[in-house]
Structures are given as structure tokens and as C-alpha cells.
Amino acid sequence: MTSACFFGRRLAVAASALAISLAVPVVASAQTPDGAHDLSSPIRPCAHDSAEFALDATLVTALPIVVGGALALEVPEHVVVRVSAGAVPNAYVDAVGDIGTDLGAWNVGDANDATTLLAGATFLEFGLGIRPAGTPGIELYVGYAMLWSHRLAGMGLIGGSGEGVLGLDLNIDAVHAEIAWQTELLDHVYFRLALGWAHAFAHRVSLSTAAPDEATRASLARAQASLSETVGRSAFGPTLGAALGVRY
């Protein structure tokens, strides 16, 4: 009898242990949403995986070109569609002119031409990028950029001394490539830092005035050719971009 009781108790203990071992995974599974990491895993799932959409709205600057804003739609597989718009601040143009002159890359005339052409210009860019590892991670980006301006200038721009007014129009088409790093600073608050290169592949400079005489037309042609040459040899270079915004 004693032996039977002993083996009976051993069998009861073994059955209890087996029941507990089978129950634990069921409880853990009930507490863990489908598709989430196991409760024992220290890795926090990403807020936006490769199968989701996300929209970034950011304030951006791309030295030495533009200040503005951007919208970036991230689609599945971390492909990014971005549109940016902004303006060229006078301070950026002045700084570039001063640095270019100090380094010997520009003469004073080139710096003055850049100020005349670029200050206050409007900027628009469309592009595609990819973030192979999502966010945080590296982004490879290439875009098509347009920059244009229309402003009025005095006749002194073409060496005249009259009181007439010149119309000055500038259009630049460029390709802009970047390698960037984007990371999440806070929940839904993102920061992006980018190093890039912008290179104009087409440009147009136009000068006009009301009812020009023969001498004025000749002066306009010379000034227009000079400004166009300045743009042609200057409209490329490195960019340093920074963006701060929110993700929806």
C-alpha cells in the first residue's frame, strides 16, 4: 500500500508539471498580439515596417541653396517619394559670394551676379529615395530640382545711366543626389541629415526692357551673355541638408 501511494504521488506531481509546461505558452500567446515579438525578446518592434505607409512633414534647409519645407511619402519596401519647396535666402547668397571670393573661386563681379540672379529665387524639387533598412537608417536619394526668379533691376546692370527698369528672369534645371541618415528623436519626431551634390544641366537668363533702342539692345545682349556664363560655370556644388519634422 505504501509503495502504491508513493508511486501515485509521483504520478500526480509529473502530471501537474506537464500541465503547467503546456499552459505557459498558451498564456504567453494570449497576452502577445499576433505578429509581435515574443515577450522574452528585448527588441522593440519598429513603428513602421516595410509593409506600411508613412508620411513625413518637415522643415528643411539645403546649404547653400534653399530654406523651405518637404513632404515625403514612404511606401512599402521603404521607397520614399519626396517633394520640396522653398526660397533662396539673401543671407545664403551673400555668404556663398563672400566665401567664393575669399577662396578665389569667384571674382567680385561673379559674386555680384550671383546676388542679382539668386536672391529670393523660388525652389521646387521632386525626387525618389530608398531606405534599405528603414528608419533609423541610410537613405539614398535623387531628385529633379527647378529654381526660378523674376525681378526688376536698374539700368546700371547693363552699364546704362538712365532711369529705365530691366526685367531679369532666371530658370535653372538641376539634378540633386544625396546620401542621408534619418532617425527618430522622439515618438513621431524625426531628424534627417544629408550630404549631397547639385548640378545644373540647363539654364536660361533673360533681360528685357520696354522699347529698347539699338544701343540698349546690344548692351542687353552682352549683359545677358555674361550672366548666363556666370550661371554655367557656377551652378553646381556640394549641399548639406538638414530636416526636422513629424511622421504620420
VMD Tcl script that draws the C-alpha trace (Angstrom):
set ca {
  {0.00 0.00 0.00}
  {2.80 2.37 0.92}
  {4.52 1.66 -2.40}
  {1.29 2.29 -4.33}
  {0.74 5.61 -2.56}
  {4.33 6.66 -3.26}
  {4.03 5.96 -6.98}
  {0.61 7.62 -7.04}
  {2.06 10.82 -5.59}
  {4.95 10.75 -8.10}
  {2.49 10.34 -10.97}
  {0.38 13.27 -9.72}
  {3.45 15.54 -9.49}
  {4.56 14.62 -13.03}
  {1.07 15.28 -14.40}
  {0.98 18.67 -12.69}
  {4.37 19.65 -14.14}
  {3.28 18.59 -17.62}
  {0.05 20.62 -17.32}
  {1.99 23.75 -16.25}
  {4.50 23.39 -19.09}
  {1.68 23.15 -21.61}
  {-0.25 26.06 -20.11}
  {2.60 28.62 -20.12}
  {2.88 29.01 -23.95}
  {-0.91 29.32 -24.17}
  {-0.94 32.18 -21.63}
  {2.00 33.94 -23.33}
  {0.32 33.57 -26.71}
  {-2.90 35.05 -25.33}
  {-1.00 38.05 -23.98}
  {1.01 38.70 -27.17}
  {-0.71 40.23 -30.25}
  {-0.41 38.31 -33.48}
  {2.80 39.09 -35.33}
  {4.51 40.82 -32.34}
  {7.81 39.75 -30.84}
  {7.90 37.16 -28.08}
  {7.53 38.60 -24.57}
  {11.04 37.49 -23.71}
  {12.57 39.43 -26.62}
  {14.23 42.78 -25.69}
  {13.79 44.14 -29.24}
  {11.04 46.74 -29.67}
  {9.24 46.38 -33.00}
  {9.69 49.26 -35.43}
  {6.89 51.81 -35.61}
  {6.71 51.48 -39.39}
  {7.78 48.23 -41.03}
  {8.35 47.60 -44.71}
  {4.66 46.78 -45.29}
  {3.29 50.15 -44.10}
  {2.84 53.69 -45.38}
  {4.17 56.76 -43.56}
  {4.10 60.50 -44.27}
  {6.88 62.86 -43.11}
  {6.23 66.62 -42.97}
  {9.46 68.52 -42.35}
  {11.17 71.88 -42.30}
  {14.29 71.68 -44.45}
  {17.39 73.59 -45.39}
  {19.96 72.68 -48.02}
  {23.06 74.81 -47.67}
  {23.90 76.85 -49.65}
  {20.68 76.81 -51.69}
  {17.33 76.89 -50.00}
  {15.13 77.05 -46.91}
  {11.65 75.58 -47.06}
  {9.54 72.52 -46.37}
  {9.12 68.98 -47.65}
  {6.57 66.18 -47.72}
  {7.89 62.62 -48.01}
  {5.64 59.61 -48.51}
  {7.25 56.30 -47.57}
  {5.58 53.35 -49.28}
  {6.13 49.62 -48.73}
  {9.71 48.38 -49.08}
  {10.93 51.77 -47.76}
  {10.67 53.62 -51.06}
  {10.30 57.38 -50.49}
  {8.54 59.87 -52.76}
  {9.51 63.44 -51.80}
  {8.50 66.94 -52.88}
  {10.31 70.01 -51.50}
  {9.68 73.72 -51.99}
  {11.28 76.89 -50.68}
  {13.19 80.06 -51.41}
  {16.80 81.16 -51.64}
  {17.53 83.49 -48.71}
  {19.62 86.62 -49.32}
  {21.85 85.60 -46.41}
  {22.75 82.31 -48.15}
  {23.63 84.08 -51.39}
  {25.74 86.70 -49.60}
  {27.59 84.02 -47.63}
  {28.32 81.98 -50.76}
  {29.56 85.09 -52.57}
  {31.86 86.04 -49.71}
  {33.27 82.52 -49.36}
  {33.72 82.09 -53.10}
  {35.54 85.42 -53.32}
  {37.76 84.66 -50.32}
  {38.73 81.28 -51.79}
  {39.48 82.79 -55.18}
  {36.76 80.75 -56.92}
  {34.83 83.91 -57.85}
  {35.75 87.47 -58.55}
  {33.72 90.37 -57.19}
  {31.75 90.57 -60.43}
  {30.70 86.92 -60.18}
  {29.60 87.40 -56.57}
  {27.52 90.42 -57.54}
  {25.98 88.48 -60.43}
  {25.04 85.62 -58.08}
  {23.35 88.06 -55.72}
  {21.47 89.65 -58.60}
  {20.31 86.32 -60.01}
  {19.64 84.12 -57.00}
  {18.49 86.23 -54.06}
  {14.83 85.48 -53.39}
  {14.55 82.81 -56.10}
  {11.91 80.08 -55.78}
  {12.87 76.41 -55.50}
  {10.91 73.23 -56.25}
  {12.17 69.64 -56.20}
  {10.70 66.19 -56.87}
  {12.60 63.02 -56.07}
  {12.74 59.36 -55.12}
  {14.69 57.71 -52.35}
  {15.10 54.35 -50.69}
  {15.84 53.48 -47.06}
  {17.05 49.86 -47.27}
  {16.85 49.30 -43.52}
  {14.01 51.68 -42.76}
  {14.27 54.29 -40.01}
  {16.71 54.75 -38.36}
  {18.96 54.19 -41.32}
  {20.58 55.41 -44.50}
  {18.59 56.90 -47.38}
  {19.79 57.10 -50.98}
  {18.01 59.88 -52.88}
  {17.99 61.53 -56.31}
  {15.77 64.38 -57.43}
  {14.97 66.86 -60.17}
  {15.19 70.47 -58.99}
  {13.89 73.69 -60.54}
  {14.92 77.17 -59.50}
  {13.49 80.33 -61.00}
  {13.18 84.03 -60.33}
  {11.74 87.16 -61.87}
  {12.88 90.52 -60.59}
  {13.42 94.10 -61.63}
  {16.84 95.73 -61.84}
  {18.18 99.15 -62.68}
  {19.78 100.05 -65.97}
  {23.12 100.11 -64.19}
  {23.19 96.33 -64.58}
  {23.96 96.80 -68.27}
  {26.09 99.90 -67.85}
  {23.27 102.34 -68.52}
  {22.69 105.54 -66.64}
  {19.02 106.16 -67.40}
  {16.01 105.67 -65.16}
  {14.62 102.70 -67.07}
  {13.87 99.34 -65.47}
  {15.12 95.94 -66.54}
  {13.23 92.69 -66.23}
  {15.52 89.83 -65.19}
  {14.39 86.21 -65.50}
  {16.33 83.13 -64.42}
  {15.47 79.43 -64.83}
  {17.72 76.57 -63.73}
  {17.10 72.82 -64.07}
  {19.33 70.57 -61.98}
  {19.80 67.05 -60.67}
  {20.28 66.67 -56.92}
  {21.63 63.48 -55.31}
  {22.02 62.80 -51.58}
  {23.08 60.19 -49.07}
  {21.20 60.82 -45.86}
  {20.67 59.46 -42.37}
  {17.22 59.61 -40.78}
  {16.48 58.79 -37.17}
  {13.65 59.14 -34.66}
  {14.42 61.69 -31.93}
  {11.11 61.31 -30.08}
  {7.88 59.48 -30.83}
  {6.87 60.62 -34.34}
  {9.58 63.32 -34.40}
  {12.28 62.69 -37.00}
  {15.60 64.25 -37.95}
  {17.34 63.84 -41.31}
  {20.92 64.87 -42.15}
  {22.10 64.68 -45.76}
  {25.26 65.24 -47.79}
  {24.64 65.79 -51.49}
  {25.62 67.23 -54.83}
  {23.57 69.54 -57.06}
  {24.43 70.04 -60.72}
  {22.58 72.20 -63.24}
  {22.09 70.64 -66.66}
  {20.14 73.52 -68.23}
  {19.66 77.21 -67.54}
  {18.25 80.34 -69.12}
  {18.89 84.01 -68.33}
  {16.77 86.70 -69.96}
  {16.98 90.50 -69.75}
  {14.31 92.80 -71.16}
  {13.23 96.41 -71.07}
  {10.48 98.47 -72.64}
  {11.13 99.88 -76.14}
  {14.92 99.49 -76.20}
  {16.94 101.36 -78.80}
  {19.73 99.74 -80.79}
  {22.43 100.58 -78.25}
  {20.32 99.28 -75.38}
  {19.62 96.00 -77.18}
  {23.34 95.49 -77.70}
  {24.01 96.19 -74.02}
  {21.23 93.77 -73.03}
  {22.74 91.02 -75.18}
  {26.21 91.48 -73.69}
  {24.92 91.54 -70.10}
  {22.69 88.52 -70.73}
  {25.59 86.53 -72.16}
  {27.80 87.46 -69.21}
  {25.18 86.44 -66.63}
  {24.48 83.19 -68.46}
  {28.20 82.38 -68.48}
  {28.39 83.00 -64.73}
  {25.50 80.59 -64.13}
  {27.01 77.98 -66.43}
  {30.31 77.81 -64.56}
  {28.86 78.18 -61.06}
  {25.59 76.22 -60.85}
  {26.95 73.05 -59.26}
  {28.48 72.02 -55.98}
  {28.03 70.15 -52.70}
  {25.00 70.56 -50.46}
  {24.48 69.98 -46.76}
  {20.88 69.32 -45.84}
  {19.03 69.08 -42.55}
  {15.36 68.38 -41.88}
  {13.24 68.21 -38.73}
  {9.62 67.15 -38.74}
  {6.87 64.78 -37.74}
  {5.70 61.42 -39.08}
  {2.07 60.45 -39.53}
}
mol new
graphics top color blue
foreach p $ca { graphics top sphere $p radius 0.5 }
foreach p [lrange $ca 0 end-1] q [lrange $ca 1 end] { graphics top cylinder $p $q radius 0.2 }
display resetview
